[in-house]
Amino acid sequence: MRLSMPQRQAERRGLRLWHVWIVLPLAFVTAIAIAAGVFFAGWDLLGARELKPERRIGSKTLFDLVKLSFGVVAGAGALVALIVAYRRQRVDEHGALREATRLHTERFTTAVSQLGDDSAAVRLGGVHALAGLADDAPTRELRQTCIDVLCAYLRLPYTAESDLPPDDADARHAYLSLREVRHTIIRLIRDHLRLSPRDPRSWQGHDFDFTSIVFDGGDFTAAEFTGGTVSFNGAHFTGGTVDFVGARFAGATVNFTFAEFTGGTVDFSKVGFTGGTVNFTQAKFAGGTVDFTATRFIGGSVEFIAATFADSVNFYAAEFHGATVSFRKAEVTGGTVDFNMVRFVAGRVEFRQAKIGGGRVDFTKVGLLSSTVDFTKVGFHGGTVDFSEAEFRGGTVDLSRASGATPAGLPSSGMPWPPGLSLPPTWIS
């Protein structure tokens, strides 16, 4: 069947090939230009000045001209054959890709239908089938589609164990089955993010959308999120342990905006955030424990803007090196925000307009090394803030427009102040 003009144009666009009557003249012009360039370069290198004229053409010269003519024709034919062979190869590759995509789509449809089955065992089979499809995907876009479907399954409505009806065995069995499927997805994502970027099955550099997911456990230990966007926006951490120990976020954009931590433990111990942006803006730490012990924030920016701290958040022995860290307008109303033995090195830490109204903020033995720390307009109106044994070395620490009670551990009246430390007049009178 003859293709219409729009169909032929669409086919060419799919292959991204120029029309042959455009390619051939361009190829000939390019070949002539290259030959001329080589000829004149050789002419110049040999130091030739002019051609020796011949009044009569001999048989030898005529024979050379004939050979040259045939050589030009043969070269032109070879060039045409090369172009045609290249285009045939591209068409074959495109056909193979289309066939692989067709087979992938058929398998994809089957796997997705398994995810909607009533049986948890069938759904688990669908999860593993989708993960295998992502590994075998002929293009990066098709792999991203498989990942998107797995993440979308996690975003489906889900009732945490704490919200189950009491003494309802059927509801609990259904919950345990669904949790097993969900935790299997998280484990498969983790396993693929542990693979080297050179591994063809690695999922590093892809996007992961965990928006509004309910987490009641999950294991991301030692996963590497390099590049791409990782979104936990509005995620709800309700119980169990969500484990990021030893994970690495390098150059990725990681969003926990509006996330709620209301139970269980979220463990970021020994995580490395290198470059990129980590965003906890307006997150709520209202229950359980969030642990950043010995975590390293190297470069990039970390934002806890307008976050609310009503329970324990632990930054013990963490290191902020060359990073911009913002707790602007954050509010501490309870629990403990622990910066004990933290090192802020060669970066900027901002607590502007934060409110300390309860709980405890512990800067004991904190090291402020060549950093700018801004407590401008911070309100110390309750709870305990302790700077005991803090080390101020280089940089600037600005408390000049803070209000409320004097935090413990700062120099009292008449004592020497560290260089760069600015206090409100009411605290030094």
C-alpha positions, 0 to 999 in steps of 0.5 A: 500500500502506498504511503501518503505524504503525511505518513512518509513525513511522519516516518522520516521524522520518526527516523530523523533522516533527511531526504536522500535528494538533500543528503546526496548533494550535501555529501558530494559538496562535503567530499569535494571540499575535503578533497580540495582542502587536502589538495591545496594543503599538499600543494602548499607543503610541497612549495609548488608555485605554478603548473607546468603548461603542456602544449600537446597531450600525450597518450600517457596524460590522456590515459591518466585523465581517463583513470581519473575520470573512472576514479571519480565515478567509482568514488561517487558510486561508493559515496552513494552506496555508503549513504544508502547503506547507512540509511538502510541500517538506520531503517533496520535499527528503527524497525528493531526498536519498534518491534522491541517497543511493541513487545515491551508494550505487550509485556507492560500491559500484562504486568500492569493488569497484574497490579490490579488483581485482588490476589497479593501474590499476583500483584507481587508478580506484577511488581517484579515483572515491571521491574524486569521490564524497566531493566529490559526497556529499549529506551530511557523513556520506557524505563522511566514509565515503568518506574512511574507506574511503581511509584504511582502504586505507592501513591494509591490510598493506603490505611496505616496500621494505626488507623485500622479498625480494632479487632478486625482480622480481615482488615489486618490481613488485607493491610499486611498483604498490601504492605508486603507489596508496597515494601517490595516496591521500595526494596526493588527501587533500593536495589536498583539504586545501589547498582553502579551507573555503568550497570545497564540495570541501574536506575540512577539519574531517573525521577522518583515521585513519592508525593503524598505516600504513606510510609509505615516502613521501608528500606532505602539503605545505601541507595544512591540518588544521583541526578533527577528529582526525588519528591517526597512532597506531602509524604506522611511518615506514620510508623515503623522505620524508614531507613536511609542509612548510608544513602547518597543524594548527589546532584539530585533535587530532593523535596520533602516539602509539607512532609509530615513525620508523626510516628516511627523513625526516619533514619538519615544517619551517615547519609551524604547530601552532595550538591543539589537541593534538599528541601524540607520547607514547611515539613512537620516533625510532630512525632517519632524520631528523625535522625541525621546523626553523622550526616554530611551536607556538602555544598548545595542547599538544605532548606527547613524554611517554616518547618515545625519541630514538635518532637525529636530531630537529631543532627548529632555530629553532622557536618555542613560543609560549604552548604547553605542551610536555612531554618528561616521562620522555623518554629520549635515548640517541643521535643529536642533539636540536637546540634550537639558536636555539629560542624558548620564549615565554610558555609552559611546557616540561617535561622532568621525569624525562627521561633524557639517557643518550647522544647530544647535546641542544643548547640553544645560543643557545636563548631562554627568554623569560617561560617556565617550564622545568622540568628537575626530576629530569632525569638527565644521565648521559651524552652532551652537553647544551649551554646555551652562549649560552642567553638566560634572560630572565624566567620560571623555569628549574628544574634544582634536583633534576637529577642527574648531570654539569653540562650545558655552558654553565650558569654555573659557581661564582662567576659571576652566574646569570640570574634565575629559574635554580635549580641543584642544590647539587652544581653550585654548590658 
